[in-house]
Amino acid sequence: MLLTHHKFVGEAVYVDDIPSPSNCLHGAFIYSTEPLAWVKDIKFKPGSSLDGVIKLISSKDIPGENIGAQTMFGSEPLYADELTECAGQRIALVVADTQRNADMAANLAVINYDKENLDPILSVEKAFERCSFFEVPSSLYPKQVGDFSKGMAEADHQIHSAEIKLGSQYYFYMETQAALAVPDEDNCMIVYSSSQCPELAHSTIAKCLGVPGHNVRVITRRVGGGFGGKAIKAMPVSTACALAAYKLQRPVRIYVNRQTDMIMAGGRHPMKITYSVGFKGISVDISPLLPNHMFGSLRKYDWGALAFDIKVCKTNRPSRSSMRAPGEVQGSFIAEAIIENVASTLSLDVDSVRSINLHKYESLELFFKNSAGEPLEYTLPSIWNKLGTSSSFYHRIEMLKQFNRCNKWRKRGISRVPIVHEVTLKATPGKVSILCDGSIVVEVGGIELGQGLWTKVKQMTAYALGLIQCGGTDELLEKVRVIQTDTLSLIQGGTTAGSTTSESSCEAVRRCCDILVERLTAFKERLVEQMGSLKWETLILQNEKEKYGDVKYGTEVEIDVLTGQTTILQTDIIYDCGQSLNPAVDLGQTEGAFVQGIGFFMLEEYPTNSKGLVTAEGTWTYKIPTVDTIPKQFNVEILNSGHHKHPSGEPPLTLAASVHCAIRAAIKEAREQLHSWGGDESSSTFKLEVPAIMPVVKELCGLDSVQRFLQWTIGS
């Protein structure tokens, strides 16, 4: 039975499903509602009934360091000490006898602030005015490719200082942040955490409590969705939980409600990009202003030359965290926006501009250096051509033109975009133990987030041990159990992120199995000579007695000119998965990543008020993709080229930029029609924001389109 069965029948245990220990308490955060202010005191509304409240825990109760999270760039405090630096920053934790009482008490808290002479920075523009930037380490600053100045000087056409803005996006995992801390003997603390990075959570908790690392144990069985939001942002929750349990010497659990989670989460990095581009015909050079991690995704086209000026702005808004395909989805869209702008300027078909600027292997080597691999491994051009024929792309373009000619109030657009994704495997530990009855226990550093990691690990274990030929893979599959991650059992587990942890975990397990097979082979050969045929259980039992220790994607959409509603008619994805460990899992990951990309490019607004406080209230006001927003026809093909293993969790998300491009094409058709009715608007050059929500699409199609049509009809 594969591990996904537990999820299907509702038997999978998550942190909040763990039964509460005796005398367990519950916590809820009190957070700042001001972006920059001195905290004078915390009180509760007069006449409030604080049923079941045990204690209010703040920075004053911390025995060690005031640390709630840490990364390679530094740390952030668990609680604001005296100065709160953003709306949504943690100030204290209310501990009560039930989660309901804790949440109610937190809502009744009143914080007195002193805001005199404090001027918060709440926008990128203001950060630029006041030169409020983080330092970008030189090792992370992307190197210039080619001679940009020369390219611009020789260009026949130039576009200067064009701007692109991209909004934020909330993770919207099924399970919000959760933790359970239980005091143990000898001043130890056991913490059950819904975390993508138990290793860093372990270190953070130990520093906060002021205890040695061996006195802390962080256990993570599985996570109910992460997308990057359970990495850094999960640390303060588990640390706050551990601190409360440490101070009160009673078990404490926290399950953050959806609204509080949205306010404190931070989400995807919003960005503002200014670029200049020079081109001869349809060969381009570009100089965008964007962060380092977007560089890889931007390199999917042969730009000729790239130069950067990077500013990472420091503002008084909640810190952002990596979200699925961080920087890559923005970089992919920026590349497409520039291609669209060039095509509009030259009055060319945008698909032809894309096709001509795809990398050849020589240019791929220039931009990606050693990561380019061997020439045969570069499959992008062949997949691009395959998508053109397999999805009837060119035929659909002609059908689309005919539809647009025959329909005044509904317009369709179609687009295809490529991606080139650079893959880096990181070191991940693994441990395989064979018990005396032949059953197998596997432990890996990777965390099961719903991406099928445990399923792949289980299959790899059965396959690798099956090479000893004492039972087939299917037979051994039933004997394998993957167990939860425990930071005192398997150290240096790392972070589950970047779409490669499944592959790294499988590789670690494979190497463990190779060692076990090597140890058992000589003994097995001896037994076969004595006994003839040999079963797996017999081999292990006798051994115990002797004390052996790339991708392409196309989308067609239809917009309603009168309402701005967008319908995705068809999506075709061809994804080179290399050597897929589990095609069914990779197929699901590809589809899921694309749908999350639909949310980013079409639907999800992450609004804040004038103080920078998130105003979204769950699904009432924050709209994620639903059954009516996914493509009506969704075709996904996993192409197993056999060249290594390619990740499927993040790269397909960047392809959702094609949805935005297709919407743009449909709007262009509507604007050309409006122009023919006597409108003054330019039909080709316009800005389409991200996300392209209904009001934005409607406005670009012409708010007075019906009136214009009637006037044109009467006049003609």
MIMAR-324768 format. One record per residue (C-alpha): x, y, z. Coordinates in steps of 0.1 Angstrom, whole numbers, plus 2048, in hexadecimal, padded with zeros to 3 digits. Layout:
N
XYZ...
//
This chain:
716
80080080080F8217F581183D80F7F78537FD7DB83B8077DC84B82A7D486D81C7B88608067A58508237AD86C83B7C48588527E386D84C7EE87D86D7F88A286D8048B788A7E18C28957D589E8937ED8928AE7D888D8CE7DE8A98E87F389D9067E58A09297E38C59357EA8D29127E78F890D7E190B8ED7F192B8DF7E69488C87FC9658BC7F69898C380599D8A680C9C189D7F29D588A80B9F28848289F186B842A0388083BA0D8A5847A0A8C88339F18DD829A018FE8149E590D7FA9CA9057D99CA9177B79BA9107979CC9087859D892876B9C09357799A392077398092D79596E92A78994B92F7A49319337C194992D7E093C93F7FD95493480896E91C82B96690F8419818FF8669888F986B98D91E86596892488095C90D89D94B9208B594A9028B695E8E28989718D589895D8B487B9508A188A94787F8AC94586F8BA94384C8DC94783B8D696D83B8CE9718608B296C87989297D8848849818A786A96A8B58579888C485B9AD8BF86E9BA8DE8659DF8E08639E98BB84C9D88A38599DB87F83B9D086B8169C986D8119A48748319A188982D98A8A782C99D8C98209828E180F9608E57EF95B8F87EE9399097CC92B9137BB90A91B7AC9078F87B49138D67939268D579A9388F57BD9418EA7B094F8C87959638D97AD9728F27C697B8D67A998D8C47A19A18E47C59AD8E87CB9D38E67EE9DF8DE7F8A038E7811A118CF828A308CD82CA398A883BA5C8AD858A64895856A42884850A4185E84BA1E850856A1382E839A0181D842A007F885F9F97E185DA1D7D5862A2B7F887EA127FF890A207E088BA447EB89AA3C80D8B4A248008A7A088178B79E98098C49C78148E89C08098EA9A57EE90898F7F49209907D791F96A7D48FA96C7CD8FC9897B48F697C79191398177990E99575990B98173991999071A9209B57138FF9C771B90C9EA7139189DF6F18F79CD6EA8E39EC6F28F9A036DE8F69EC6BF8D09E76C38B99F56A889C9F86C089C9FF6E58829FF70188EA12720882A0F7458639FA73F8539EF7608449CF76C8339CA78D82B9A879D8169A37BC81998A7D88089697DE7FE9567FD8089318017E49258097EF9038157D38EC8227E28EB8457EC90C85580A91086C8098F788981F8E98A581D8D58C58388D78E083B8BE8FC8548C29198698A391E88089793A8A28A69408988C99358918BD9118768C88F98648B38DE8548C88C383D8BB8A883F8D488C82F8D886A84F8E385B8638E183A8838E684E8838D386F8A98D78718A88FD8738898FC88989E8E68A18BB8FF8A28A391D8A789190D8C48B19048D68BF9278D389E9378DF89C9208FD8C19239048C68FD9058DE8E58F38D38D88D28D08B48E08B48C18F789D8C88DA88C8AF8C48778BA8A68618A089584F8A587483B88886582B89B8498208BE83F7FE8C883180B8DC8158298F48168329057F684F91680983892582484190983D86691083B87193084C84D93A85684891A86A86592088185693B89683792689C84A9088A986291E8BC8459318CD8349108D58559028E585B9228F983792190883B8FD91185D90392085192093583190F94183F8EB94281F8DF9318188D490D80E8F08F68008EF8D37FA90A8B97E390889B7E492A88A7C293487B7C093D8567BD96385A7DA9668727EE94F85C7E896583E7F298485181297685E81D96084182D97A82A82796780A8399697E88509867E28409A37CF8569B47B685B9D37A18719CF78287F9EA76B88F9DE74C89F9EB72C8A19D670D8B29DB6EB8AC9C66CD8B49C26A88969B369788D9986B18AE9926C38AE9A26E58C59AE7018B79B77238BF9C97438A59C275E8A49CD78289C9AD7958A99967B28C397C7AD8AD95D7AF8999687918B896677B8B59407748919427688989617538B494F74089C93972D8A094F70E8C09586FC8C197D7048E49836F68EE9977158E199B7398EA9B67538DB9BC7758D79D67908C79C57AE8B79D67CC8A79C17E78909D97F988C9DB81F86A9E68298529E584783E9C883A83E9A484685D99283985797D81A8609588178689427FA8499357E984791A7CF85F9247B286B9437C587895C7AC87594379085094A78985797078987696B77386295675B84797175886098D75587097B73884E97772784499B72E8649A771C85E9906FF83A99D6FC8469C16FD8609BB6E28469AA6CC82D9C66D18479E06C88509CE6A882C9C46A08379A069E8269806A983297A6CD8359546C884E9596AB8639706C28639556DC86D93A6C488A94D6B58989566D78989336E58BA9276EF8D09136D88E98FD6EB9059166E68F29336F68E591C71190A91571B91193A71B8F49417348F592274991A9187489208F57568FB8F075E8F38EE7398FB8C97399018B67198F28C06F78DB8A16F68CD8AB7188C08CC70B89D8C26FF88C8E56FF88B8EB6D987D8C86D28628CC6ED8598EE6DF8548DF6BD8418C16CB8298D86DE8228EB6BE8168CB6AC8088B56C87F18D16D67E68DC6B37F48FE6BD7F590E69B7D39016917C590F6B17D39316A97BF9326897A092669B7A59406B57A895C69B78795168C7769506AE7829746B677598069475397169B74F97C6C074E9A06CC74B99A6F276097B6F778597A6EC79E95E6ED7C495D6EF7DE9426ED8029406F881E9286FE83D92E71385D91A71B87091573B89490B7418999007668BB8FC7768BB8DF78E8D38DC7AC8D18BE7C38DA8C47E78E88AC8018CC8998138D187E82D8BF85C82D8BF83D8428B381A8398AF7FF8548A57DB84F8957CA86D8997A587587779C8678807AB84586C7CB84987E7EB83F87E80D85088882C83C89084F84A89986D83389F89283988589C8208628A582D84289781E82E8B68138158A57FD82D8A37E083187D7E185387D7F184C85F80783D84C7EA85C8517D58738487F28608287F986181E7D48878257D288E8107F187B7F27E388B7F57C18AF7F97CF8AC7DD7E889B7C77CE8BC7C67BA8C87AB7D28AC7957C189D7867E087A7947D986D7AC7BF8677D17C28427CD7C88477B37E38617C97F584B7E87F18327DA80B84F7D682485B7FA82385081483B85C83983A85B84985C85986D86887788486988788888C8A38A18908B488C8AA8B386D8958BD87B8738D189B8768D88B585B8B78AD8498B88CF83789A8E182887F8D181287E8EA7F68898F07D28778D37C38958BB7C68918AD7E987E88E7DD89A8867C58B588D7DF8A48777F98A085B7E08C585E7D78CE85C7FC8B883D8008C682D7E18EA8317EE8E08218108D08047FE8EE7FF7E89047FB8078EA7E28168E97CE7F690F7CD7F49107C08188F57A68139007997F091C7827FB9077738178EA76E7FF90075B7E690B7448028E773D80D8DC7377E98F671C7E58E970B8058C37108018BD7177DC8A17317DA8A174C7F488676480188D78780E88277E8328987608338B67748278B178E8428AA77585E8C87608568DD7808538D178B8758DB76A8848FF76F8778FF7928869057A68669057C887287D8D473D85D8E07318468EF7188238FC71F80690C70B7E591B7167C69287047AF93F71778E9527117859737207639837247689A771874A9B472C7539A474E77899D74C77397875578E96174778893C73E7A592573879991071B7B78F97167DA8F37247F58DD7168148D57298318C071D84A8BB73A86C8AB73686E89975888F88974F88D86776186D86977586E85579684885479683686277881486378A8228797A683588F78D81589377980289F79881E8B77A181F8C677E7F98CB77E7F98D97A28158F179B8048FF77C7E390478F7F69177AA80592C78F7E29347827DB9437A47F99597A37F49667807CE96877F7BD9697A17D096D7C17D39907D07E59937F27D89B67FC7E49CB81A7D69EA8297E8A0C82D7FC9FE84A8089DF8377F19C784A7E39AB8357BD9B08317B598E82079D9798347A195582878D94A80977296580F78997F8007A896C7F37A09587D47B49397CB7AF9237AC78F90E7AE77F8F479877190F78179392077B7A89017707AA8FA74B78C8EA73B7A38D47287C48CC73A7DE8B77277FF8AE73881989872983788C73E85488872686E87073488D8797218A38647388BB88073F8BE8817658A088977B88F8AB77787A8BB7938548BE78E84A8D37AC8548F67A285E8FA77D83B8F476F82E91178584292977083091E75181092E75E81E94E75080F94172F7EC94673E7F596B74380396D71F7E395D7117CD9767247E29927167DD9856F37B79846F87B79A77067CB9B36E87B09A56D27959B76E67A99D86E57AD9D56BF7889D16BC7829EF6D279AA046BE7879FB69E768A0A6AE779A2B6B278DA266D27ADA396D87BFA1E6EC7DDA0D6DF7D49E96D77F69DA6DB8099EC6F77FA9E97198029DD73C7F19BE74A7F89BB76F7FE99B7837E598E78D7CF99476F7AF99578378C99B77478A9C17797AD9C676A7A49B174B7829C47487939E674A7AD9DD72F7919D07187809F271B7689FC737752A0D71D7549F370272E9EF6FF729A146FC744A166E17349F96CE712A0A6CE720A2B6C3734A1A6A8715A0669C6FFA2669B71AA3968A720A1F66F
//
